[in-house]
Structure formats: structure tokens, C-alpha cells
């Protein structure tokens, strides 16, 4: 089996690095589309408040 990359994979490998804040901005859009509740971005944090009152703080940090 030949290991070939598709066009999207090739282009993804050429993208410049992003910040944690930029990654969270993309994740925020997904959470808005798939979950109920309120989500707010605060720099490198997302605060997600669920309708039942639970609150979550999501963070992104490069490793």
C-alpha cells in the first residue's frame, strides 16, 4: 500500500503555527453548533455554561 497524502493533508502541513487563542476560536464555533448553553472566549480560555448550571473552563496550550 502506497502512503499518499491527499490535497487537504498537504495543505495542512504547510499552514503556519497558530496560537492557543486561535485554536479555541475554532473550537468555540463547533461548540456553538453542537451544544446548548453559553460559551465565551477569554483569551486562551473558553468558559462554557451548560443549561443545567454546570460551568467548564477549557484551555489550549501548545506543548
C-alpha positions as protocol buffer text, in pm:
chain_id: "A"
residue {
  index: 1
  type: UNK
  ca { x: 0 y: 0 z: 0 }
}
residue {
  index: 2
  type: UNK
  ca { x: 141 y: 334 z: -102 }
}
residue {
  index: 3
  type: UNK
  ca { x: 141 y: 614 z: 156 }
}
residue {
  index: 4
  type: UNK
  ca { x: -6 y: 909 z: -32 }
}
residue {
  index: 5
  type: UNK
  ca { x: -127 y: 1234 z: 118 }
}
residue {
  index: 6
  type: UNK
  ca { x: -444 y: 1392 z: -13 }
}
residue {
  index: 7
  type: UNK
  ca { x: -454 y: 1760 z: -107 }
}
residue {
  index: 8
  type: UNK
  ca { x: -601 y: 1872 z: 230 }
}
residue {
  index: 9
  type: UNK
  ca { x: -327 y: 1696 z: 425 }
}
residue {
  index: 10
  type: UNK
  ca { x: -57 y: 1851 z: 207 }
}
residue {
  index: 11
  type: UNK
  ca { x: -204 y: 2199 z: 253 }
}
residue {
  index: 12
  type: UNK
  ca { x: -247 y: 2148 z: 629 }
}
residue {
  index: 13
  type: UNK
  ca { x: 121 y: 2065 z: 666 }
}
residue {
  index: 14
  type: UNK
  ca { x: 210 y: 2397 z: 500 }
}
residue {
  index: 15
  type: UNK
  ca { x: -1 y: 2612 z: 736 }
}
residue {
  index: 16
  type: UNK
  ca { x: 186 y: 2840 z: 977 }
}
residue {
  index: 17
  type: UNK
  ca { x: 162 y: 2772 z: 1352 }
}
residue {
  index: 18
  type: UNK
  ca { x: -143 y: 2911 z: 1533 }
}
residue {
  index: 19
  type: UNK
  ca { x: -191 y: 3038 z: 1887 }
}
residue {
  index: 20
  type: UNK
  ca { x: -398 y: 2877 z: 2159 }
}
residue {
  index: 21
  type: UNK
  ca { x: -648 y: 3160 z: 2124 }
}
residue {
  index: 22
  type: UNK
  ca { x: -688 y: 3095 z: 1753 }
}
residue {
  index: 23
  type: UNK
  ca { x: -743 y: 2723 z: 1815 }
}
residue {
  index: 24
  type: UNK
  ca { x: -1005 y: 2798 z: 2079 }
}
residue {
  index: 25
  type: UNK
  ca { x: -1185 y: 3037 z: 1842 }
}
residue {
  index: 26
  type: UNK
  ca { x: -1227 y: 2745 z: 1600 }
}
residue {
  index: 27
  type: UNK
  ca { x: -1338 y: 2509 z: 1880 }
}
residue {
  index: 28
  type: UNK
  ca { x: -1587 y: 2771 z: 2004 }
}
residue {
  index: 29
  type: UNK
  ca { x: -1763 y: 2762 z: 1667 }
}
residue {
  index: 30
  type: UNK
  ca { x: -1803 y: 2384 z: 1694 }
}
residue {
  index: 31
  type: UNK
  ca { x: -1936 y: 2401 z: 2049 }
}
residue {
  index: 32
  type: UNK
  ca { x: -2184 y: 2672 z: 1944 }
}
residue {
  index: 33
  type: UNK
  ca { x: -2311 y: 2443 z: 1666 }
}
residue {
  index: 34
  type: UNK
  ca { x: -2337 y: 2120 z: 1865 }
}
residue {
  index: 35
  type: UNK
  ca { x: -2415 y: 2210 z: 2227 }
}
residue {
  index: 36
  type: UNK
  ca { x: -2675 y: 2416 z: 2413 }
}
residue {
  index: 37
  type: UNK
  ca { x: -2556 y: 2675 z: 2658 }
}
residue {
  index: 38
  type: UNK
  ca { x: -2339 y: 2983 z: 2654 }
}
residue {
  index: 39
  type: UNK
  ca { x: -1973 y: 2988 z: 2558 }
}
residue {
  index: 40
  type: UNK
  ca { x: -1744 y: 3289 z: 2592 }
}
residue {
  index: 41
  type: UNK
  ca { x: -1382 y: 3319 z: 2483 }
}
residue {
  index: 42
  type: UNK
  ca { x: -1146 y: 3497 z: 2721 }
}
residue {
  index: 43
  type: UNK
  ca { x: -802 y: 3492 z: 2561 }
}
residue {
  index: 44
  type: UNK
  ca { x: -668 y: 3137 z: 2586 }
}
residue {
  index: 45
  type: UNK
  ca { x: -977 y: 3016 z: 2776 }
}
residue {
  index: 46
  type: UNK
  ca { x: -1330 y: 2921 z: 2683 }
}
residue {
  index: 47
  type: UNK
  ca { x: -1590 y: 2935 z: 2956 }
}
residue {
  index: 48
  type: UNK
  ca { x: -1884 y: 2709 z: 2877 }
}
residue {
  index: 49
  type: UNK
  ca { x: -2201 y: 2736 z: 3087 }
}
residue {
  index: 50
  type: UNK
  ca { x: -2440 y: 2445 z: 3038 }
}
residue {
  index: 51
  type: UNK
  ca { x: -2818 y: 2490 z: 3071 }
}
residue {
  index: 52
  type: UNK
  ca { x: -2813 y: 2278 z: 3393 }
}
residue {
  index: 53
  type: UNK
  ca { x: -2577 y: 2527 z: 3559 }
}
residue {
  index: 54
  type: UNK
  ca { x: -2251 y: 2336 z: 3518 }
}
residue {
  index: 55
  type: UNK
  ca { x: -1957 y: 2551 z: 3412 }
}
residue {
  index: 56
  type: UNK
  ca { x: -1642 y: 2445 z: 3233 }
}
residue {
  index: 57
  type: UNK
  ca { x: -1322 y: 2629 z: 3157 }
}
residue {
  index: 58
  type: UNK
  ca { x: -1141 y: 2495 z: 2850 }
}
residue {
  index: 59
  type: UNK
  ca { x: -787 y: 2600 z: 2771 }
}
residue {
  index: 60
  type: UNK
  ca { x: -542 y: 2544 z: 2488 }
}
residue {
  index: 61
  type: UNK
  ca { x: -169 y: 2540 z: 2544 }
}
residue {
  index: 62
  type: UNK
  ca { x: 95 y: 2437 z: 2293 }
}
residue {
  index: 63
  type: UNK
  ca { x: 313 y: 2150 z: 2409 }
}
